[in-house]
Amino acid sequence: QVQLVESGGGLVQPGGSLRLSCAASGRIFRIAAMGWYRQAPGKQRDLVAAITRGGSTNYADSVKGRFTISRDNANAKNTVYLQMNSLKPEDTAVYYCNVGVYAYSNSGQDNYWGQGTQVTVSS
């Protein structure tokens, strides 16, 4: 099994910044893509940003130029980050990390979700 622990959410004023972290631990042979999703009340969960094992990134149009995703897999750290700058009220949502994991060298990929962290942008 794999556990994902998220941190870094909170309340911030418009124009402010937050940095989210998501650390994976447990039975991990290799981590594939890592990503962040968000879900606002009454809305579906949408992709915010993703990063491949090779470091290629993909962003939702609404966050391009403001958010930056990165990952640290050195020394089994297995952590993905989301640096959020110039935050807007419409960024308010619960943010979830998603990680693809190979438990063994010959196993298929399993997907895991974090518990979610609330980000509220308000004055």
C-alpha positions as CSV (number, residue, x, y, z in Angstrom):
1,Q,0.0,0.0,0.0
2,V,1.0,3.6,-0.6
3,Q,0.1,6.6,1.6
4,L,0.0,10.2,0.3
5,V,0.3,13.0,2.9
6,E,-0.5,16.5,1.7
7,S,0.3,19.8,3.4
8,G,0.5,23.5,2.8
9,G,-3.1,24.6,2.3
10,G,-4.7,27.5,4.1
11,L,-6.3,30.9,3.8
12,V,-4.5,33.5,1.7
13,Q,-5.5,37.0,0.4
14,P,-5.8,37.5,-3.4
15,G,-2.4,38.0,-5.0
16,G,-0.8,35.9,-2.3
17,S,1.1,32.6,-2.6
18,L,1.0,29.1,-1.2
19,R,3.1,26.0,-1.6
20,L,1.5,22.6,-1.5
21,S,3.4,19.4,-0.8
22,C,2.5,15.8,-1.2
23,A,4.8,13.0,0.0
24,A,4.3,9.4,-1.0
25,S,5.5,6.5,1.2
26,G,5.0,2.7,1.4
27,R,5.5,0.0,-1.1
28,I,7.1,1.9,-4.0
29,F,9.4,0.6,-6.7
30,R,9.0,3.5,-9.0
31,I,6.8,6.5,-9.3
32,A,5.3,7.5,-12.6
33,A,3.4,10.7,-13.2
34,M,2.4,13.0,-10.3
35,G,-0.3,15.6,-10.4
36,W,-2.5,18.0,-8.6
37,Y,-6.3,18.3,-9.0
38,R,-8.8,20.6,-7.4
39,Q,-12.5,20.5,-6.7
40,A,-14.6,23.5,-5.8
41,P,-18.0,23.1,-4.1
42,G,-20.6,21.7,-6.5
43,K,-18.1,21.2,-9.3
44,Q,-16.1,18.3,-10.7
45,R,-12.6,17.5,-9.8
46,D,-10.3,19.0,-12.5
47,L,-6.6,18.6,-13.3
48,V,-4.5,21.6,-12.3
49,A,-1.0,20.4,-13.2
50,A,0.9,17.2,-13.8
51,I,4.5,16.2,-14.2
52,T,6.0,13.1,-15.8
53,R,8.8,11.1,-14.4
54,G,11.0,12.8,-17.0
55,G,10.0,16.3,-15.8
56,S,7.5,17.2,-18.6
57,T,4.7,19.4,-17.2
58,N,1.2,20.1,-18.2
59,Y,-1.1,22.9,-16.8
60,A,-4.7,23.9,-16.9
61,D,-5.1,27.1,-18.9
62,S,-6.4,28.9,-15.9
63,V,-3.2,28.5,-13.9
64,K,-0.5,28.8,-16.6
65,G,2.1,31.4,-15.6
66,R,0.9,31.4,-12.0
67,F,1.4,27.9,-10.7
68,T,4.5,25.7,-11.0
69,I,4.6,21.9,-10.4
70,S,7.8,20.2,-9.4
71,R,8.9,16.8,-8.0
72,D,11.7,15.4,-5.9
73,N,12.3,11.7,-6.2
74,A,15.9,11.7,-4.9
75,N,16.7,9.5,-1.9
76,A,13.1,8.1,-1.9
77,K,11.7,11.5,-1.0
78,N,8.9,10.9,-3.5
79,T,7.3,14.4,-3.1
80,V,5.4,16.6,-5.5
81,Y,5.0,20.3,-5.0
82,L,2.7,23.0,-6.3
83,Q,3.9,26.5,-6.0
84,M,0.9,28.8,-6.4
85,N,1.4,32.5,-7.0
86,S,-0.9,35.4,-7.8
87,L,-3.8,33.5,-6.3
88,K,-7.3,34.5,-7.2
89,P,-10.6,33.8,-5.4
90,E,-11.5,31.4,-8.2
91,D,-8.6,29.2,-7.1
92,T,-10.5,28.4,-3.9
93,A,-11.0,24.6,-3.8
94,V,-9.9,21.4,-2.2
95,Y,-6.6,20.4,-3.8
96,Y,-5.8,16.7,-4.2
97,C,-2.5,15.1,-5.3
98,N,-2.5,12.0,-7.5
99,V,0.4,9.7,-7.9
100,G,1.0,6.7,-10.2
101,V,3.0,4.0,-8.5
102,Y,4.6,0.8,-9.5
103,A,4.8,-1.4,-6.4
104,Y,7.2,-3.9,-7.9
105,S,9.4,-4.1,-11.0
106,N,6.9,-6.4,-12.7
107,S,3.6,-4.9,-11.5
108,G,1.2,-2.7,-13.2
109,Q,0.7,0.9,-12.3
110,D,-1.7,1.8,-9.4
111,N,-3.1,5.3,-8.8
112,Y,-3.4,6.9,-5.4
113,W,-5.1,10.1,-4.1
114,G,-4.1,12.3,-1.3
115,Q,-6.6,13.3,1.4
116,G,-7.1,16.8,0.1
117,T,-6.1,20.1,1.4
118,Q,-8.3,23.2,1.5
119,V,-7.1,26.4,-0.3
120,T,-9.2,29.5,0.3
121,V,-8.4,32.8,-1.4
122,S,-10.3,35.6,0.2
123,S,-9.8,39.1,1.5
